[in-house]
Amino acid sequence: MDLSSENLIRLIQKKTNRPLKFSELMRTLNVPEPQRREFRGQIKEMVEEGALVKLKGGRYGLPDEMSLVSGMLKGHPDGYGFLLTDAREADLYVGRKQMNGAMHQDKVLVRVESGKSNWGKPEGRVIRILQRAHTTLVGVFEPLGRDGWVIPSDENVFHDIFIPGKLKNGAKPGQIVVVEITDYPTRHQPPAGKVLEVLGKADDPRVELRSIFHKFGVHQDFPPQALEEARRFSPEPVGDEGDSRRDLTSWLTFTIDGERAKDFDDAVSLEVEGPVWRLGVHIADVSNYVTEDSALDKEAFDRGTSIYYPDGVIPMLPVELSNEVCSLKPLEKRLTITALMEFTKGGELTHFEIFPSVIKSRYRFTYTKVWDLLQNGDPEKEYTEAMPVLTAMHRLSRSLRKRRFEQGSVEFEIPEPEVRMNPDHSVEAIVIADRNPAHQLIEEFMLAANRVVASYLTGRKIPAVHRIHETPDPDKLITFQEFLESLGYRLPSIKKLSSKHLHNLLQNVSEKPEARAINTLMLRAMKKAIYSEEPVGHFALGFEHYTHFTSPIRRYPDLAIHRLLKYVLKKKKLTRKECSRLRQIAAEVGAQSTDRELKAQGIEREVNDLRRAQFMLDKVGHIYDGIISGVQAFGFFVELKGIFVEGLVRVSNLQDDYYLFYEHEYKLKGQHRGRIFRIGDEVRVRVAEVDLPRRRIDLMLALN
């Protein structure tokens, strides 16, 4: 009998009308006696996950039938929280008195109460904590007589941790510490713990950086066995494909990356023969070295992705692989997997093939250099052979880009800040990241390669990890449309709305003052792109099929796709058993990779917030012009012009009136004077306070 969670839920919905004991479930669902132990284990697992609820008296029922819902609790500094369901949307408000000892990010079971909160969301009460999120926390130690408290660095963890005097581990006032939770909070008692490690002073940016890594549970060092495996490989490539690996070392291939890049995992080539434009995208064959279930593979799976921050990187693979053996360095043979695509000059794909290869990159170009060559030519005759290829690549990339937008791709025009660091780890400046047509050239070629790989796998019905982006949530779209209508813009009804409509809107407002606000709010109306075994397409790109294939040095899903490609390229047909195994692998890789991507984004966001706060420490009292970038009930965020730093103006500091939050119009409005603060408005502010441990910049309105 199929004892999967999905099948059991379906059977319970169909065959039961009340909570049942274990033995009753066995009989009602016709579970064979030999599967009793397996069934008991699955029921226990489903209870732990929140898919089933175990009631008093040992009866089991479905949460939906009892107004129960499970999810992750997102805490708030004021002690209340919101339940995030699997869609990671804030669906339920949980008041301070209804938390029942739950902490930020705990997995909980919540009973839906009648009525709605002041936030406009249904209210809930935590009835069970399914899984604790934290065994350790990072925070600032403060003494209390012989004892002490640790105030968590993450202000959403609204519980301070009590530390008995004998468990302080030498911590001094104002130091950042790692604390182990020994007793979790109850309705009447705060959590307690012991100090495991003292990281250093709270106002030291290097210590703050370490605290972020501790908070997210990431480590920079690799396990000894993984390092040992990485150091075994010779720079001289030895492939595992025999005669099937094509020798492309005579082809003119090259890499185009940023100035500081060291891990070159993609090279490109282009040959024009009459009407045929033959584009080669050659990706480092990391799977040749990181084999399934090796120590390297297990560590790469655990990390999921490389994590980049302003003054460093936590790589997915040891540098012996990422920067040396796998990196497509110029004039060195490297193993690759090639997606060879044929286009018309208008960018229409007519043919493609995928195969293992070996290349020798001719040049290590940067985006800046390529754009300079395309604009100004090559007066020194240094790149005579490459110039006509670069020119043709530029032309093809523009055709691909034009065609992509005509077919429904959406591109958001939101400037991306870049933090530039000095050698002493102080912040030199915060600028808008430079993007030129050379970036777009590589972007289009990588999109094309990812797309043909996805088409190849789905065409053969091969279970794989897909990069998916589902259609936007209807409620969020309605809110966005209401905001647009307040500005005089209209979109088709939700049933008729396509990504092409959104692209056209962004094009139409690109030169208008409200363009930034519309771009920002449209992006917030979108769902997050994730990894999944289900090939449901990519809404924002307008692609029916899409995957990630082009960055196996820094992303685990790409490595998994390479491994899969090499497996299926050798096979004429897969058995049902093989397909089942591949689908299970795809599901596991998709879930893990999505989780690790979210973690990496959290780290990158916090480190950037830290560096911005560090940059603003000596600017308290300075006055800046800015643009309102977000509005909430507690205040509005302002992006400061020229330095690209965001801070918060709190409602409590708006003392000229009582302000109400109009959620659907993204504005705060004074109840007596009628003054309005809306997303996209320009304001003048003064830097009031910078809190480095909290990574927070507080602003106040400047007097005119």
C-alpha positions as CSV (number, residue, x, y, z in Angstrom):
1,M,0.0,0.0,0.0
2,D,1.2,3.5,-0.8
3,L,1.9,5.1,2.6
4,S,3.0,8.5,1.3
5,S,1.8,11.5,3.2
6,E,-0.1,12.7,0.2
7,N,-2.0,9.4,-0.3
8,L,-2.8,9.0,3.4
9,I,-4.2,12.6,3.6
10,R,-6.4,11.8,0.5
11,L,-7.7,8.6,2.1
12,I,-8.4,10.2,5.5
13,Q,-10.3,12.9,3.8
14,K,-12.3,10.4,1.8
15,K,-13.0,7.7,4.4
16,T,-13.2,9.4,7.8
17,N,-15.6,11.9,9.3
18,R,-14.1,12.2,12.9
19,P,-10.7,11.8,14.6
20,L,-9.7,8.1,14.9
21,K,-7.3,6.1,17.1
22,F,-4.4,4.4,15.4
23,S,-6.0,1.0,15.3
24,E,-9.2,2.5,13.9
25,L,-7.1,4.3,11.2
26,M,-5.5,0.9,10.3
27,R,-8.9,-0.7,9.8
28,T,-10.6,2.2,8.1
29,L,-7.8,2.8,5.6
30,N,-7.2,-1.0,5.0
31,V,-3.5,-0.8,5.9
32,P,-2.1,-4.4,5.6
33,E,-0.8,-5.8,9.0
34,P,2.8,-6.3,7.6
35,Q,2.9,-2.5,7.1
36,R,1.9,-1.6,10.7
37,R,5.3,-0.4,11.8
38,E,5.8,1.6,8.6
39,F,2.4,3.1,9.0
40,R,3.0,4.1,12.6
41,G,6.3,5.8,11.6
42,Q,4.6,7.7,8.8
43,I,1.7,8.8,11.1
44,K,4.3,10.0,13.7
45,E,6.2,11.9,11.0
46,M,3.0,13.5,9.7
47,V,2.1,14.7,13.3
48,E,5.6,16.2,13.6
49,E,5.2,18.0,10.3
50,G,1.7,19.3,11.2
51,A,-0.1,17.3,8.4
52,L,-2.0,15.4,11.2
53,V,-3.0,16.4,14.7
54,K,-2.8,14.0,17.6
55,L,-5.6,14.8,20.1
56,K,-6.0,13.8,23.7
57,G,-7.0,10.2,23.9
58,G,-4.6,9.2,21.1
59,R,-6.9,10.2,18.3
60,Y,-5.7,11.6,15.0
61,G,-7.4,14.1,12.7
62,L,-6.7,16.5,9.9
63,P,-5.9,20.1,10.9
64,D,-8.3,21.6,8.3
65,E,-11.2,19.8,9.9
66,M,-10.4,21.4,13.3
67,S,-9.7,25.0,12.1
68,L,-6.0,24.3,12.6
69,V,-3.1,25.4,10.3
70,S,0.6,24.8,10.6
71,G,3.5,27.0,9.4
72,M,6.4,29.1,10.5
73,L,5.9,31.8,13.1
74,K,7.5,35.2,12.2
75,G,8.0,37.2,15.4
76,H,7.8,40.9,15.9
77,P,9.9,43.0,18.3
78,D,6.7,44.0,20.2
79,G,5.9,40.3,21.1
80,Y,3.3,39.3,18.6
81,G,3.8,37.4,15.4
82,F,2.4,36.2,12.1
83,L,2.0,32.7,10.8
84,L,3.7,32.1,7.5
85,T,2.2,29.1,5.6
86,D,4.1,27.1,3.0
87,A,3.6,29.9,0.6
88,R,5.6,32.1,3.1
89,E,2.7,34.6,3.2
90,A,1.6,36.2,6.5
91,D,-1.8,34.5,6.8
92,L,-2.6,34.7,10.5
93,Y,-2.0,37.3,13.2
94,V,-0.9,35.8,16.6
95,G,-1.2,38.1,19.6
96,R,1.3,38.3,22.4
97,K,-1.0,36.4,24.8
98,Q,-1.7,33.7,22.2
99,M,2.0,32.8,21.5
100,N,2.0,30.0,24.1
101,G,5.8,30.1,24.4
102,A,6.5,30.0,20.7
103,M,9.6,31.9,19.4
104,H,10.5,33.5,16.1
105,Q,10.8,30.9,13.3
106,D,9.4,28.0,15.3
107,K,7.2,25.6,13.3
108,V,3.8,25.8,15.1
109,L,0.2,24.6,14.9
110,V,-2.3,27.4,15.2
111,R,-6.0,27.4,15.8
112,V,-7.9,29.9,13.7
113,E,-10.0,32.2,15.9
114,S,-13.1,34.0,14.8
115,G,-12.8,37.7,13.9
116,K,-10.0,39.7,12.4
117,S,-7.1,41.6,14.0
118,N,-6.3,45.3,13.6
119,W,-3.9,44.2,10.9
120,G,-6.9,43.0,8.8
121,K,-5.8,39.4,9.0
122,P,-7.5,36.5,10.8
123,E,-6.3,35.9,14.4
124,G,-4.9,32.6,15.6
125,R,-3.6,31.0,18.8
126,V,-0.6,28.7,19.0
127,I,-1.8,25.3,20.4
128,R,1.4,23.3,19.7
129,I,5.0,23.9,18.9
130,L,5.9,21.3,16.3
131,Q,9.6,22.1,15.9
132,R,11.9,24.7,17.6
133,A,13.9,26.8,15.2
134,H,16.7,27.7,17.5
135,T,18.9,25.8,19.9
136,T,21.4,28.6,19.9
137,L,21.1,32.4,19.5
138,V,23.5,35.3,19.0
139,G,23.0,38.5,21.1
140,V,24.5,41.2,23.4
141,F,25.2,40.2,27.0
142,E,24.0,42.6,29.7
143,P,24.6,42.0,33.4
144,L,21.8,41.7,36.1
145,G,23.5,41.4,39.5
146,R,25.3,38.1,39.5
147,D,23.3,36.9,36.6
148,G,22.7,38.4,33.1
149,W,20.5,38.6,30.0
150,V,21.3,38.1,26.4
151,I,19.4,40.4,24.1
152,P,19.1,38.7,20.7
153,S,20.6,40.5,17.7
154,D,17.6,39.5,15.7
155,E,14.9,41.8,17.1
156,N,12.2,39.5,15.8
157,V,13.3,37.1,18.6
158,F,11.4,39.2,21.2
159,H,12.5,37.0,24.2
160,D,15.6,38.0,26.1
161,I,17.5,35.0,27.4
162,F,18.1,34.7,31.1
163,I,21.7,33.6,32.0
164,P,22.4,32.3,35.5
165,G,25.6,33.7,37.0
166,K,27.5,30.4,36.9
167,L,26.8,30.0,33.1
168,K,28.1,33.4,31.9
169,N,31.3,31.9,30.6
170,G,33.2,35.2,31.4
171,A,30.9,37.4,29.3
172,K,31.3,41.1,29.9
173,P,28.7,43.9,29.4
174,G,28.2,44.9,25.8
175,Q,29.9,41.8,24.3
176,I,28.3,39.7,21.5
177,V,27.9,36.1,22.7
178,V,26.6,32.8,21.4
179,V,24.0,31.4,23.8
180,E,22.6,27.9,24.0
181,I,18.9,27.8,25.0
182,T,18.5,25.3,27.9
183,D,14.9,26.2,28.8
184,Y,12.4,27.5,26.2
185,P,9.8,30.1,27.2
186,T,6.4,29.3,28.7
187,R,3.5,31.6,29.2
188,H,4.9,32.8,32.5
189,Q,8.7,32.2,32.2
190,P,11.3,33.7,29.9
191,P,13.8,31.4,28.2
192,A,17.1,30.6,29.9
193,G,20.4,29.6,28.6
194,K,24.2,29.4,28.9
195,V,26.9,31.3,27.1
196,L,28.8,29.0,24.8
197,E,31.2,31.5,23.2
198,V,32.2,35.2,23.5
199,L,32.6,36.7,20.0
200,G,33.8,40.2,21.1
201,K,32.6,43.8,21.4
202,A,29.3,44.7,19.9
203,D,30.6,47.8,18.1
204,D,33.3,45.9,16.2
205,P,32.1,45.3,12.6
206,R,34.3,42.1,12.3
207,V,32.6,40.7,15.3
208,E,29.2,41.7,14.0
209,L,30.0,39.8,10.7
210,R,30.9,36.6,12.7
211,S,27.7,37.0,14.6
212,I,25.6,37.0,11.4
213,F,27.3,33.7,10.3
214,H,26.6,32.2,13.7
215,K,23.0,33.4,13.6
216,F,22.4,31.6,10.3
217,G,24.4,28.5,11.2
218,V,26.9,28.7,8.4
219,H,30.6,27.8,8.6
220,Q,33.4,28.8,6.3
221,D,35.7,25.8,6.9
222,F,35.2,22.6,5.0
223,P,35.3,19.2,6.6
224,P,38.8,17.5,6.4
225,Q,37.5,14.7,4.2
226,A,36.0,17.1,1.6
227,L,39.2,19.1,1.5
228,E,41.2,15.8,1.1
229,E,39.0,14.9,-1.9
230,A,39.4,18.4,-3.5
231,R,43.2,18.2,-3.2
232,R,43.4,14.9,-5.0
233,F,42.5,16.3,-8.4
234,S,45.1,17.3,-10.9
235,P,44.7,20.6,-12.9
236,E,45.2,18.5,-16.1
237,P,41.7,17.3,-16.9
238,V,40.9,13.6,-16.9
239,G,37.3,13.0,-18.0
240,D,35.0,10.1,-17.5
241,E,33.2,10.2,-20.8
242,G,35.6,8.4,-23.1
243,D,35.0,9.0,-26.8
244,S,31.7,10.9,-26.2
245,R,33.5,14.0,-24.9
246,R,34.1,16.3,-27.8
247,D,37.5,18.2,-28.1
248,L,36.7,21.9,-28.7
249,T,40.1,23.2,-27.7
250,S,40.6,24.6,-31.1
251,W,37.4,26.7,-30.9
252,L,37.7,30.4,-30.0
253,T,36.1,30.4,-26.5
254,F,36.4,33.0,-23.8
255,T,34.9,34.0,-20.4
256,I,33.3,37.3,-19.5
257,D,33.0,38.1,-15.8
258,G,33.3,40.8,-13.2
259,E,36.7,42.3,-12.3
260,R,36.9,40.5,-9.0
261,A,35.7,37.1,-10.2
262,K,37.9,34.0,-9.7
263,D,35.5,31.2,-10.3
264,F,34.9,31.2,-14.0
265,D,32.2,28.6,-14.7
266,D,30.9,29.7,-18.1
267,A,32.6,30.3,-21.4
268,V,31.0,31.3,-24.7
269,S,31.7,30.9,-28.5
270,L,29.9,32.0,-31.6
271,E,30.3,31.0,-35.2
272,V,28.3,32.6,-38.0
273,E,27.8,30.5,-41.2
274,G,25.4,32.1,-43.6
275,P,22.0,32.2,-42.0
276,V,23.1,30.1,-39.0
277,W,24.4,31.7,-35.8
278,R,25.9,28.9,-33.8
279,L,26.2,29.8,-30.1
280,G,28.2,27.7,-27.7
281,V,27.7,28.0,-24.0
282,H,30.4,25.8,-22.3
283,I,29.9,25.2,-18.5
284,A,32.5,23.8,-16.2
285,D,31.9,20.1,-15.7
286,V,31.9,20.1,-11.9
287,S,30.1,16.8,-11.7
288,N,33.3,15.1,-13.1
289,Y,34.9,15.9,-9.7
290,V,32.0,16.1,-7.3
291,T,30.6,12.7,-7.5
292,E,27.3,11.6,-6.0
293,D,27.5,10.8,-2.2
294,S,31.1,11.8,-1.9
295,A,32.2,14.0,1.0
296,L,32.4,17.0,-1.4
297,D,28.9,16.3,-2.7
298,K,27.4,16.0,0.8
299,E,29.0,19.3,1.9
300,A,27.9,21.0,-1.4
301,F,24.4,19.8,-0.9
302,D,24.4,21.1,2.7
303,R,25.6,24.5,1.6
304,G,23.4,24.6,-1.5
305,T,25.0,27.8,-2.8
306,S,27.9,30.1,-2.5
307,I,27.2,33.2,-0.3
308,Y,28.6,36.5,-1.5
309,Y,29.0,39.6,0.6
310,P,30.8,42.9,0.1
311,D,34.2,41.8,1.3
312,G,34.2,38.0,0.9
313,V,32.5,34.8,-0.1
314,I,31.6,31.5,1.6
315,P,32.0,29.2,-1.4
316,M,29.9,26.1,-2.0
317,L,33.1,24.2,-3.1
318,P,36.7,24.4,-1.8
319,V,38.8,27.0,-3.6
320,E,41.0,24.1,-5.0
321,L,38.0,23.3,-7.2
322,S,36.1,26.6,-7.5
323,N,39.1,28.8,-8.3
324,E,41.4,26.2,-9.9
325,V,40.5,22.7,-11.2
326,C,37.0,23.6,-12.3
327,S,37.5,27.3,-13.2
328,L,37.7,28.0,-16.9
329,K,41.0,29.8,-16.8
330,P,42.6,31.1,-20.0
331,L,44.9,28.9,-22.0
332,E,44.2,25.9,-19.8
333,K,42.3,22.8,-20.8
334,R,39.1,22.3,-18.8
335,L,36.2,19.8,-18.9
336,T,32.9,21.3,-19.7
337,I,29.3,20.5,-20.7
338,T,28.3,22.3,-23.9
339,A,24.9,23.6,-25.0
340,L,25.3,24.3,-28.7
341,M,22.4,26.3,-30.1
342,E,21.7,27.4,-33.6
343,F,19.7,30.7,-34.1
344,T,18.6,32.8,-37.0
345,K,19.9,36.3,-37.0
346,G,16.6,37.4,-35.5
347,G,17.1,35.2,-32.5
348,E,14.8,32.2,-33.3
349,L,16.1,28.9,-32.1
350,T,16.3,26.3,-34.9
351,H,18.4,23.5,-33.4
352,F,20.4,22.6,-30.3
353,E,22.5,19.7,-28.8
354,I,24.0,19.1,-25.4
355,F,27.2,17.1,-24.9
356,P,30.3,16.7,-22.7
357,S,33.3,18.6,-24.0
358,V,36.8,19.9,-23.3
359,I,37.7,23.5,-24.1
360,K,40.7,25.9,-23.8
361,S,39.5,29.4,-23.1
362,R,41.4,32.0,-25.1
363,Y,40.7,35.1,-23.0
364,R,39.5,36.2,-19.6
365,F,37.4,39.2,-20.4
366,T,35.6,41.5,-18.0
367,Y,32.3,43.2,-18.6
368,T,34.0,46.6,-18.6
369,K,36.6,45.5,-21.1
370,V,34.1,44.0,-23.5
371,W,31.8,47.0,-23.4
372,D,34.9,49.3,-24.0
373,L,35.9,47.1,-27.1
374,L,32.3,47.2,-28.5
375,Q,32.2,51.0,-28.1
376,N,35.7,52.0,-29.1
377,G,37.1,49.1,-31.0
378,D,40.6,47.6,-30.6
379,P,43.1,50.3,-31.6
380,E,46.0,48.3,-30.1
381,K,45.1,45.2,-32.2
382,E,45.3,43.1,-29.0
383,Y,42.1,41.2,-29.7
384,T,42.0,41.0,-33.5
385,E,40.6,37.4,-33.5
386,A,38.0,38.1,-30.9
387,M,36.6,41.4,-32.1
388,P,34.3,40.2,-34.9
389,V,33.0,37.5,-32.6
390,L,32.3,40.0,-29.8
391,T,30.5,42.2,-32.4
392,A,28.4,39.3,-33.6
393,M,27.6,38.2,-30.0
394,H,26.4,41.7,-29.2
395,R,24.1,41.6,-32.2
396,L,22.7,38.2,-31.4
397,S,22.2,39.1,-27.7
398,R,20.1,42.1,-28.7
399,S,18.0,39.9,-31.0
400,L,17.5,37.4,-28.2
401,R,16.6,40.1,-25.7
402,K,14.1,41.8,-28.1
403,R,12.5,38.5,-28.8
404,R,12.3,37.6,-25.1
405,F,10.5,40.8,-24.2
406,E,8.1,40.4,-27.1
407,Q,7.2,37.0,-25.8
408,G,6.4,38.2,-22.3
409,S,9.6,38.6,-20.1
410,V,9.4,41.2,-17.4
411,E,12.4,43.2,-16.3
412,F,12.3,45.4,-13.2
413,E,14.2,48.7,-13.3
414,I,15.3,48.8,-9.6
415,P,18.9,50.0,-9.0
416,E,21.0,47.5,-7.1
417,P,23.4,49.1,-4.5
418,E,26.9,47.8,-4.3
419,V,29.0,48.2,-1.1
420,R,32.7,48.9,-1.8
421,M,35.1,48.0,0.9
422,N,38.6,49.3,1.9
423,P,41.4,46.8,2.6
424,D,40.9,47.5,6.4
425,H,37.2,46.3,6.1
426,S,35.9,49.9,6.4
427,V,33.2,51.0,3.9
428,E,34.6,53.1,1.1
429,A,31.3,53.9,-0.6
430,I,27.9,52.6,-1.5
431,V,27.2,53.0,-5.2
432,I,24.7,51.7,-7.8
433,A,26.1,48.5,-9.3
434,D,27.3,49.1,-12.8
435,R,25.4,47.2,-15.6
436,N,26.3,47.6,-19.2
437,P,25.3,45.7,-22.4
438,A,28.1,43.2,-21.9
439,H,26.2,42.0,-18.8
440,Q,23.1,41.7,-20.9
441,L,25.1,39.7,-23.5
442,I,26.1,37.0,-21.0
443,E,22.6,37.1,-19.4
444,E,20.9,36.4,-22.6
445,F,23.3,33.5,-23.5
446,M,22.9,31.9,-20.1
447,L,19.1,32.2,-20.2
448,A,19.1,30.6,-23.7
449,A,21.3,27.7,-22.4
450,N,19.2,27.1,-19.3
451,R,16.1,27.2,-21.4
452,V,17.2,24.6,-24.0
453,V,18.4,22.2,-21.2
454,A,15.0,22.5,-19.5
455,S,13.3,21.8,-22.9
456,Y,15.5,18.8,-23.5
457,L,14.7,17.2,-20.2
458,T,11.0,17.9,-20.2
459,G,10.8,16.8,-23.9
460,R,12.1,13.4,-22.8
461,K,10.0,13.4,-19.7
462,I,13.0,13.2,-17.4
463,P,12.3,14.2,-13.8
464,A,14.6,17.1,-13.0
465,V,15.0,20.2,-10.8
466,H,13.3,23.1,-12.4
467,R,13.6,26.8,-11.7
468,I,10.0,27.9,-11.4
469,H,8.2,31.2,-10.9
470,E,4.4,30.8,-10.3
471,T,1.8,33.3,-11.3
472,P,1.3,36.1,-8.8
473,D,-1.0,35.8,-5.8
474,P,-4.4,37.2,-6.9
475,D,-4.9,39.1,-3.6
476,K,-1.5,40.8,-4.0
477,L,-2.3,41.7,-7.6
478,I,-5.6,43.2,-6.6
479,T,-3.8,45.4,-4.0
480,F,-1.3,46.4,-6.7
481,Q,-4.0,47.2,-9.2
482,E,-5.8,49.4,-6.6
483,F,-2.5,51.3,-6.1
484,L,-2.2,51.7,-9.9
485,E,-5.7,53.0,-10.2
486,S,-5.0,55.6,-7.6
487,L,-2.3,56.9,-10.0
488,G,-4.5,56.7,-13.0
489,Y,-3.2,53.4,-14.5
490,R,-5.2,50.3,-15.3
491,L,-4.3,46.6,-16.0
492,P,-6.6,43.9,-17.5
493,S,-8.6,41.7,-15.1
494,I,-6.6,39.1,-13.2
495,K,-7.9,36.3,-15.4
496,K,-6.7,38.1,-18.6
497,L,-3.4,39.4,-17.1
498,S,-0.2,38.2,-18.5
499,S,3.5,38.9,-17.9
500,K,3.5,40.9,-21.2
501,H,0.9,43.3,-19.8
502,L,3.2,43.9,-16.8
503,H,6.3,44.4,-19.1
504,N,4.3,47.0,-21.2
505,L,3.3,48.9,-18.1
506,L,6.9,49.1,-16.9
507,Q,7.9,50.4,-20.3
508,N,5.2,53.0,-20.3
509,V,6.1,54.4,-16.9
510,S,9.9,54.2,-17.2
511,E,10.4,57.9,-17.5
512,K,7.7,58.9,-15.1
513,P,8.3,60.0,-11.4
514,E,6.2,57.1,-10.2
515,A,8.3,54.5,-12.1
516,R,10.3,53.5,-9.0
517,A,7.3,52.9,-6.8
518,I,5.5,50.9,-9.5
519,N,8.6,48.7,-10.1
520,T,9.0,48.1,-6.4
521,L,5.3,47.2,-5.7
522,M,5.0,45.1,-8.8
523,L,8.1,43.1,-7.6
524,R,6.5,42.7,-4.2
525,A,3.3,41.4,-5.8
526,M,5.3,38.6,-7.4
527,K,5.9,35.2,-5.8
528,K,9.5,34.1,-5.1
529,A,11.2,32.0,-7.7
530,I,12.0,28.6,-6.3
531,Y,13.4,25.1,-7.2
532,S,10.9,22.3,-7.8
533,E,10.5,19.0,-9.4
534,E,7.3,20.3,-11.0
535,P,7.9,22.0,-14.4
536,V,5.3,24.7,-14.1
537,G,7.2,27.4,-16.0
538,H,8.6,30.8,-15.1
539,F,6.1,33.6,-15.1
540,A,8.5,36.6,-15.0
541,L,10.7,35.3,-17.8
542,G,7.7,34.1,-19.8
543,F,9.3,30.7,-20.3
544,E,7.3,27.5,-20.4
545,H,10.3,25.5,-19.2
546,Y,13.3,26.7,-17.3
547,T,16.1,25.3,-15.1
548,H,19.5,26.3,-13.8
549,F,22.4,24.8,-15.6
550,T,25.1,27.5,-16.0
551,S,26.6,27.9,-12.5
552,P,27.5,24.5,-11.0
553,I,30.5,26.0,-9.2
554,R,28.2,28.1,-7.0
555,R,24.8,26.5,-7.2
556,Y,23.9,22.9,-6.2
557,P,20.8,22.6,-8.5
558,D,23.1,23.3,-11.5
559,L,25.5,20.5,-10.4
560,A,22.5,18.2,-10.0
561,I,21.4,19.1,-13.6
562,H,24.9,18.3,-14.9
563,R,24.9,15.0,-13.2
564,L,21.5,14.2,-14.6
565,L,22.4,15.2,-18.2
566,K,25.5,13.0,-18.2
567,Y,23.3,10.1,-16.9
568,V,20.5,10.5,-19.5
569,L,22.8,11.3,-22.4
570,K,24.2,7.7,-22.1
571,K,20.7,6.2,-21.9
572,K,18.2,5.6,-24.7
573,K,15.4,5.0,-22.3
574,L,14.8,5.2,-18.6
575,T,13.0,2.5,-16.6
576,R,10.1,3.4,-14.4
577,K,12.3,2.6,-11.3
578,E,14.9,5.0,-12.6
579,C,12.4,7.8,-13.2
580,S,11.0,7.3,-9.7
581,R,14.5,7.6,-8.2
582,L,15.3,10.7,-10.3
583,R,12.0,12.3,-9.2
584,Q,12.8,11.7,-5.6
585,I,16.3,13.2,-6.0
586,A,14.8,16.3,-7.8
587,A,12.3,16.8,-5.0
588,E,15.0,16.6,-2.3
589,V,17.4,18.9,-4.2
590,G,14.6,21.4,-5.0
591,A,13.5,21.7,-1.4
592,Q,17.0,21.9,0.0
593,S,18.2,24.4,-2.6
594,T,15.3,26.7,-2.1
595,D,15.9,26.6,1.6
596,R,19.6,27.3,1.2
597,E,19.0,30.1,-1.3
598,L,16.7,31.8,1.2
599,K,19.3,31.5,3.9
600,A,22.0,32.9,1.6
601,Q,19.7,35.8,0.7
602,G,19.1,36.4,4.4
603,I,22.9,36.5,5.1
604,E,23.6,38.7,2.2
605,R,20.9,41.1,3.2
606,E,22.1,41.3,6.9
607,V,25.7,41.8,5.9
608,N,24.7,44.6,3.5
609,D,22.6,46.1,6.3
610,L,25.6,45.9,8.7
611,R,27.9,47.6,6.2
612,R,25.3,50.3,5.5
613,A,25.0,51.0,9.3
614,Q,28.8,50.9,9.6
615,F,29.0,53.5,6.8
616,M,26.4,55.8,8.5
617,L,28.0,55.7,12.0
618,D,29.8,59.0,11.5
619,K,26.8,60.7,9.8
620,V,24.4,61.0,12.7
621,G,22.9,64.5,12.4
622,H,23.5,64.8,8.7
623,I,20.5,65.8,6.5
624,Y,19.6,64.0,3.2
625,D,17.0,64.1,0.5
626,G,15.4,60.7,0.0
627,I,12.5,58.8,-1.6
628,I,10.0,56.8,0.5
629,S,10.7,53.1,-0.5
630,G,8.2,51.4,1.8
631,V,5.3,52.2,4.1
632,Q,4.1,50.1,7.1
633,A,1.8,50.8,10.1
634,F,4.9,51.5,12.2
635,G,6.5,54.1,9.9
636,F,8.0,54.5,6.4
637,F,11.4,53.6,4.9
638,V,13.4,56.2,3.1
639,E,16.2,55.6,0.6
640,L,18.7,58.4,0.9
641,K,19.7,59.9,-2.4
642,G,23.4,59.7,-3.5
643,I,24.4,57.2,-0.9
644,F,21.8,54.5,-1.5
645,V,21.2,53.7,2.2
646,E,17.7,53.0,3.6
647,G,16.5,54.1,7.1
648,L,13.2,54.2,9.0
649,V,11.1,57.1,10.0
650,R,8.9,55.8,12.9
651,V,5.3,56.9,13.3
652,S,6.1,57.6,16.9
653,N,8.4,60.3,15.7
654,L,5.7,62.0,13.6
655,Q,4.4,64.3,16.3
656,D,2.3,66.7,14.2
657,D,-0.7,64.4,13.9
658,Y,-2.1,60.9,14.4
659,Y,-1.3,58.8,11.4
660,L,-3.3,55.9,10.0
661,F,-1.9,53.2,7.7
662,Y,-3.8,52.7,4.4
663,E,-2.4,49.3,3.3
664,H,-3.9,49.2,-0.2
665,E,-2.7,52.7,-1.0
666,Y,0.8,52.2,0.6
667,K,0.4,55.4,2.6
668,L,0.2,57.0,6.0
669,K,-2.3,59.8,6.4
670,G,-2.6,62.3,9.2
671,Q,-6.2,62.3,10.7
672,H,-6.4,66.0,11.3
673,R,-4.1,67.8,9.0
674,G,-4.4,65.3,6.1
675,R,-0.6,65.1,5.5
676,I,0.2,62.0,3.4
677,F,3.4,59.9,3.2
678,R,3.2,57.6,0.2
679,I,5.6,55.2,-1.4
680,G,7.6,57.1,-4.1
681,D,7.2,60.5,-2.3
682,E,10.3,62.7,-1.8
683,V,11.2,63.8,1.7
684,R,14.1,65.4,3.6
685,V,15.3,63.6,6.6
686,R,18.0,63.7,9.4
687,V,20.0,60.7,10.5
688,A,18.8,60.4,14.2
689,E,20.5,57.1,15.3
690,V,22.6,54.2,14.0
691,D,22.4,50.9,15.9
692,L,25.2,48.6,14.6
693,P,24.2,45.4,16.5
694,R,20.6,45.8,15.2
695,R,21.8,46.9,11.8
696,R,19.2,49.7,12.1
697,I,19.3,53.3,10.9
698,D,16.7,55.6,12.4
699,L,15.7,58.8,10.6
700,M,13.5,61.8,11.5
701,L,11.9,64.3,9.2
702,A,14.1,67.4,8.8
703,L,12.6,70.8,9.5
704,N,12.2,72.9,6.4
